[in-house]
């Protein structure tokens, strides 16, 4: 479908194609016929594919540049430290896929088998999929409108052969746009455990996180919690902490109290994190005793605890 008017009643509304705002819309005839309201058959196919995935977590951010993809990558690394835990990391930041670089997989390609696309593996228990693997060069620009992005996300969810997975982590682009609506729509029937929202301490970032939390409430997506990234800098010599991004309105902690959402933790700035990402290595190996590593491990444990009572249908006896 082409772009819709701002006050569109929606394809599933009784006023679809008949309301005053529908006049002149290029989709008017399609909506009036009822074809636009027909469920996408891919939803059932994705539901079937996701039966082997126990937990699904979306990683969101209101603003770009707050370290969402870095957090996604290190959440994957941290969960995969247990060799018995199978982890999948799906990068749906279609226009800015940085996961291949952060995971040390630049230049890798996706291979197709009889059961679908094969993920690219960092370790035996950590698989990755990204549009970055489909580009001829990491410098290639992806200039796609919403429907094409939607089609790519559908293909990732339906056609990638993850196998049996304990955690599927979905790294999303900043904001609340086509990609977010698509992934929530396609996974709605499969039970999403929730969303982790990444922010920095200053108000200009928190402002957009409030919108992100509002988005989650509107689409009935549980909020696992908020991570405050770049939360101060501890000097490695004198151990004094400086606020690089001052929390002028109380930071994520005050916001979480106001909105009654959990604060999962605060990750301080550490130059080693940027270096590790550029080298495509796990920061936990580079700096195991860093305050940032300890903060990450505490956050990962809280996410695991959140997911543990949320057992998926694949484990539930009632689903058989």
N, C-alpha and C positions, 0 to 999 in steps of 0.2 A: 504493500500500500504506500501511496505517496504521503507527503507531509499533511497532517491534519490540522484543522483550525484549533485555536487555543481553547475554545469552549465546546469542543466536540463532545457529544453525549456518550460516545463509546460504541464500539461495534456490537456489544452484547445488550445495548439498551433498546427498549421498545421504540424509542425515538430515532434509532439509527437510520440515517438517510432521509429522515422525514422532518427533523427539527429545523428551526429557522437558521441555526448556525451551519446546517448542512448545505444550504444553498450555495452553489458555485464551487463546492469542494470536489476535487477530482475523484474522490472515492465514493461519492454519493450513491451512484447506481449500485456499486458493489455492496455497500452497507444495507441499502434498502432491500436487496435481494436476500439478505440473511447469510450470504456466503462468508462475510467477514466475521460472523459470530461462531462459525464452525470451529470446534477444537482442533488444534494442530495435532495430526497423528503422531508427530515426533514425541509428544509428551508421554504417550504410552510406551514408545520404544525406549525413551530415556529412563522411564520408571523401571523397565525390565533390566536395562543395562546397569542401573545403580543398585540392584539388589545385592551385589557383591561388595558394596561400599558401606561400611558401618557408620562412619561419622562424616558429616559435610560441614565445613566452616568457611564462611566468606570473610575476607579481610578487606575492610573498607576504609576510606579516608575522605574527609570533606575537601581538603586542599591537596594539591600536588606538592611533592618535595618534602613531605613530613616523614618519609622513611617507611612507607607502607610495604613496598616490594622487598626492602631489606628485612623488615620484620617477617614477612611471609616466608622468605628464604630461610631465615634462621629458626623460625617456628618449625619448618620442615626438617632442617638439620637436627634440631633438638629432639623432635619426636622420633626421628629415624636412628637416634643413638641406641635405642633398644632394637637389637637385631631381629626381634620377633614382631616388631611393629612395621607394617607395610604402609608407606606414606606416598601420596600422590600430590603433586603441586601443579595446578592448572592456572596458567597466566592468560586472563582474558582482557588484559590492557592492550587492546588491538593496535592502537596508534602509538603506544610507547612501551613495547615489550622489553623490559630490562632483566627479566628473570634469567634468560640464557647467559648473559654476562655475569650476573651475580653468582650463578650456580656453576660457573666454569664450563659452560656447554656451548659457547659461541662456535659457529661453523658446523654444528651437528645437524643432521637431517632426520626427518621422520620417515620411517619405513612402513610399508603397508603389508599386512598379512591377511590370511583368510578371515580372521576374526576382527579385522579393523586396523586402525593406525596403532603402531607400537610407540609407547612413550620413550623418551630418551632417559637413560638411567644414570644417575650420579653414583649410586650404590645399588646393590641387589635389592634393597628394600626402599629405595627412594627414586620414584619416576617423575619426569617433568614433561609437560606439553605446553607449547607456546607458539603463537603465530610467528615469532622470531625465527623458528626453525624452518618456516616456509618461505622466508625471504632470501633472495640471492645474495644480499649484502646487508649487514647490520645498519648501514646508512640509508637503506631504502625507506622512503616515506610510505606509510599506509594511509591512503586518502580515500576513505570509504564512508558512505552514508549509512544511516541506521540499519536498513534492511540487510545490507551485506554483512555488517557486524553481527547482526542477529543470526544470520545463516552460518557464520563461522563458529559462533558459540554453540549453536545447535549441533553442528558437526563434531565439535570437540566432545560434547557431552554424550552424543549418541554413538560415535564411531571410534573413539579411543578405547583400546582394549587394556584397561587398567588391571584386570584380574581381581583377586581378592585384596581389598584395601581396608585398612583400619581408619585412616584419615585422608579425606580429600580436601585439600586447602585450595581455595579459589582466590587468586590475587586479582582484584578488580581495579579499574581506572579510578581516578579521583571523582568525587561528585556523585550525582544520582541521575544517570542517563540511560540510554538504550541498553548498554551492556548489563547494568544492574537489574533492570526490569526483565530482560531476557533470561538471565540466569535464575532469578527468583521464580519466574513463570515456569521454566522448564524443570526446575527441581522441586517445585511446590508439592507435587504428588509423592516425592521420595523421602520427605522429612529432612529438612535442613536443621542441624543442631543450633546454629545461630551465627551471629556476625561479631567479629572483633573489629573495633574502630580505632584507628591510629591517629594521634594528633600530636602537636607540639604545644608548649605551655601558653603561648601568647594568645590574646583574645581574637586576633585576626584568623587564627586557625580554629579556635573553639567555636566561633560563630558558625562556621560551616559544619562542624561536628553536630551541633544541635539540629541542623537540617537533616543530617545523615540519620540521627536517632529518630527523628520525626518520620523519615522515609521508612525505617525499619518497622515502626509502629503501624504505619499505613498499610504495608504489605504483609503484616503479621509475621515479621522475621524477628525471632528472639535476639536480644543483645547479650552476648556472652560477657562483654565488658569493654572498657576503654583502656588503651595503652598510651601513656604520655611519653613520647619519644623525645630525645634531645633535651632531657630534663636536667639541666645543670651540667657543669663540667668540673670534674675533680682533678686538680693538678697532680700529676704522678709524683712530683717531688715534694711539695709542701703539704699535699693532701687537702688543701683549701678548696672549697666548692664555690664556683662562680656561676651566676645565672646568665647564660648567653642569650636566652630568649625569656626575658622576665615575665612571670605569670601575673600580669597587671590586674587581672580580675580573679585571682585565686587559682588559676591553672585548671587542669583537668579534675583535680580533687574536688574543688568547690563546685564545678559544673556537674560532676557525677552525683554529689550530694543533693543538688537542686533538682536534678532530673531523675533521681532514684535509680541510677544504673551503676553497676559495679566498676570500680577502678581496679584494673588487674595489676597495675604496677607502673613504675616510672623508670625509664631506661636513660641513664646519663650519656652524654656525648663521650665518645672515645675515638680518637683518630685511627685506631686499629680497625674499627668497623669499616670505614671507607676503604682502607687499604686491602682488607680481606675481600670486600665485594669486587674491587677492581681486579684482584687476582683470581676471583672465582673460587674462594676457599671459605670454609666455615670459620667464623670469628671465634667460635668456642675453642677451636684448636689453637688458633693464633694467640689468644689471650685468655686462658682458662680461669685466671684469678682476677680478671677485671671486674669492677663493680657493675659494669654493663652486662657481663656474662652472668653474674649472680642474679641480677634483676630479670634477665631473660629466663633463667631456669625457674625462678619463682613464678613468673607469668605462665610459662608452659605447664607447670604443675597445676595451676588454677584452671587452665583450659581443659586439661585432662580430667580434672575432678568434675568440671561442669558437664563434660560429655559422658562420664561414666554412668550416671543414672539414666541418660538419654540413649538407651539401647535401641539400635535400629531394628527394623522389621525383619532383617535377615536373621537376627538372633532370637526373635520373639516366637515362642511356640504357637501363639495364636495366629501367626501369619501363614502357618502351614495348612 
